[in-house]
Amino acid sequence: MDNLQSHYAKEFARFYANKFPNMPCKPVPKSLDELNFTEKTVLQDWEGGVLYQNLFRNSETLPADVLSRYLKGGKYHVGDQEALRASGFTAEANRVESEIAAANQKIQEDELAAITARNQERDRKLEAYRNLDPMQKLAMNPPSAEEIMRTREKWGITGKADWEK
């Protein structure tokens, strides 16, 4: 236990010297009430919140399902980060949030890759179609019977010879 307290004392002294260099170092706090708002906020963010978590986490206020996941190695659910942070598990909450951000980034990259691939395929097909001669295009898209009939009527094509009219 002495070794752990010594470690926390060194880490807190390093934190205080780093973030509040012109202030005299405080004793290692035993509760959050011993720190002002600025000190709490800066400590929560400092080096991923590990020291804050080690000093102030409270597993008694952590919901049982989240505590169970914590004890099993941290396979959390989305949303657990709020409960972790509220109970002082800042490093764990930060890790969950960074994993969520990384997963969202991966999803966006995958969606962008799929959209890009679809667009490239569409562009390739469009370019191939543009390079066809008009008869090939017509063969690919023959007019319907109704279109043929309307066009014949419009142009006055009866299908009879000129002398038979």
C-alpha positions as CSV (number, residue, x, y, z in Angstrom):
1,M,0.0,0.0,0.0
2,D,2.9,2.4,0.8
3,N,4.3,1.8,-2.7
4,L,0.9,2.8,-4.3
5,Q,0.6,5.9,-2.1
6,S,4.1,6.8,-3.1
7,H,3.3,6.4,-6.8
8,Y,0.2,8.5,-6.5
9,A,2.1,11.2,-4.6
10,K,4.8,11.3,-7.3
11,E,2.2,11.4,-10.1
12,F,0.1,14.1,-8.3
13,A,3.3,16.2,-7.7
14,R,4.2,15.8,-11.4
15,F,0.7,16.8,-12.4
16,Y,0.7,19.9,-10.2
17,A,4.2,21.0,-11.3
18,N,3.2,20.5,-14.9
19,K,-0.2,22.2,-14.9
20,F,0.2,24.8,-12.1
21,P,3.9,25.6,-12.1
22,N,3.6,28.9,-10.2
23,M,1.6,27.4,-7.4
24,P,2.8,25.5,-4.3
25,C,1.9,21.8,-4.6
26,K,-1.0,20.6,-2.6
27,P,-1.1,17.3,-0.6
28,V,-2.5,14.3,-2.5
29,P,-6.2,14.9,-2.3
30,K,-8.3,12.2,-0.6
31,S,-11.6,13.6,-1.9
32,L,-12.7,15.9,-4.8
33,D,-13.7,18.5,-2.3
34,E,-10.0,19.2,-1.6
35,L,-9.6,20.5,-5.2
36,N,-11.0,23.6,-6.8
37,F,-13.0,23.5,-10.0
38,T,-10.0,24.2,-12.3
39,E,-7.8,21.6,-10.6
40,K,-10.6,19.0,-10.9
41,T,-11.2,19.8,-14.6
42,V,-7.5,19.8,-15.5
43,L,-6.9,16.6,-13.6
44,Q,-9.7,14.8,-15.4
45,D,-8.2,15.6,-18.7
46,W,-4.5,15.2,-17.8
47,E,-2.9,12.2,-19.5
48,G,-6.2,10.5,-20.3
49,G,-7.6,10.8,-16.8
50,V,-5.7,7.9,-15.3
51,L,-4.5,9.7,-12.1
52,Y,-8.0,11.2,-11.6
53,Q,-9.5,7.7,-12.0
54,N,-6.9,6.1,-9.6
55,L,-7.5,8.8,-6.9
56,F,-11.3,9.2,-7.1
57,R,-13.1,6.3,-8.8
58,N,-15.9,4.9,-6.8
59,S,-17.1,1.5,-7.9
60,E,-19.9,1.6,-5.3
61,T,-21.7,4.2,-7.5
62,L,-21.1,2.4,-10.7
63,P,-24.2,0.5,-12.0
64,A,-23.8,-3.3,-11.4
65,D,-23.9,-4.1,-15.2
66,V,-21.1,-1.6,-16.0
67,L,-19.1,-2.7,-13.0
68,S,-19.4,-6.3,-14.2
69,R,-18.1,-5.3,-17.6
70,Y,-15.3,-3.3,-16.0
71,L,-14.2,-6.4,-13.9
72,K,-14.4,-8.6,-16.9
73,G,-11.8,-6.5,-18.7
74,G,-13.7,-3.5,-20.1
75,K,-15.8,-4.9,-22.9
76,Y,-18.3,-2.0,-22.6
77,H,-21.5,-1.0,-24.3
78,V,-22.1,2.3,-26.0
79,G,-23.5,4.5,-23.3
80,D,-21.4,3.0,-20.5
81,Q,-19.0,6.0,-20.8
82,E,-21.5,8.3,-19.0
83,A,-21.8,5.9,-16.0
84,L,-18.0,5.4,-15.9
85,R,-17.3,9.1,-16.0
86,A,-20.0,9.8,-13.3
87,S,-18.3,7.3,-11.0
88,G,-14.8,8.7,-11.5
89,F,-13.6,6.1,-14.1
90,T,-12.4,8.9,-16.4
91,A,-9.6,6.9,-18.1
92,E,-12.1,4.1,-18.9
93,A,-14.7,6.6,-20.1
94,N,-12.0,8.3,-22.3
95,R,-11.0,4.9,-23.7
96,V,-14.6,4.0,-24.5
97,E,-15.2,7.4,-26.2
98,S,-12.1,7.0,-28.3
99,E,-13.1,3.5,-29.4
100,I,-16.6,4.9,-30.3
101,A,-15.0,7.7,-32.3
102,A,-12.6,5.3,-34.0
103,A,-15.5,3.0,-34.9
104,N,-17.6,6.0,-36.3
105,Q,-14.6,7.1,-38.3
106,K,-14.2,3.6,-39.8
107,I,-17.9,3.5,-40.6
108,Q,-17.6,6.9,-42.4
109,E,-14.5,5.7,-44.3
110,D,-16.2,2.5,-45.4
111,E,-19.3,4.4,-46.5
112,L,-17.1,6.8,-48.5
113,A,-15.2,4.0,-50.1
114,A,-18.5,2.3,-51.1
115,I,-19.9,5.5,-52.5
116,T,-16.6,6.1,-54.4
117,A,-16.7,2.6,-55.8
118,R,-20.3,3.0,-56.9
119,N,-19.5,6.3,-58.6
120,Q,-16.5,5.0,-60.4
121,E,-18.5,2.0,-61.7
122,R,-21.3,4.3,-62.8
123,D,-18.7,6.6,-64.5
124,R,-17.0,3.6,-66.2
125,K,-20.4,2.4,-67.6
126,L,-21.3,5.9,-68.7
127,E,-18.0,6.3,-70.5
128,A,-18.4,2.9,-72.2
129,Y,-21.9,3.9,-73.3
130,R,-20.7,7.3,-74.7
131,N,-18.1,5.4,-76.8
132,L,-20.8,3.3,-78.6
133,D,-22.0,4.2,-82.1
134,P,-25.6,5.3,-82.4
135,M,-26.8,1.9,-83.8
136,Q,-25.3,0.1,-80.8
137,K,-27.0,2.5,-78.5
138,L,-30.3,2.0,-80.3
139,A,-29.9,-1.8,-80.1
140,M,-29.3,-1.5,-76.4
141,N,-32.5,0.6,-75.9
142,P,-35.0,-0.3,-78.7
143,P,-38.1,1.9,-78.9
144,S,-41.3,0.4,-77.6
145,A,-44.2,-0.5,-79.9
146,E,-46.2,2.6,-78.7
147,E,-43.2,4.9,-79.5
148,I,-42.9,3.3,-83.0
149,M,-46.6,3.8,-83.7
150,R,-46.6,7.4,-82.5
151,T,-43.6,8.3,-84.6
152,R,-45.1,6.7,-87.7
153,E,-48.3,8.7,-87.2
154,K,-46.3,11.9,-86.6
155,W,-44.3,11.4,-89.7
156,G,-47.2,10.2,-91.8
157,I,-45.8,6.7,-92.4
158,T,-48.7,4.4,-93.2
159,G,-46.7,1.3,-94.4
160,K,-48.4,1.5,-97.8
161,A,-46.7,2.3,-101.0
162,D,-47.0,5.9,-102.4
163,W,-49.3,4.8,-105.2
164,E,-51.6,2.9,-102.8
165,K,-52.6,5.9,-100.8
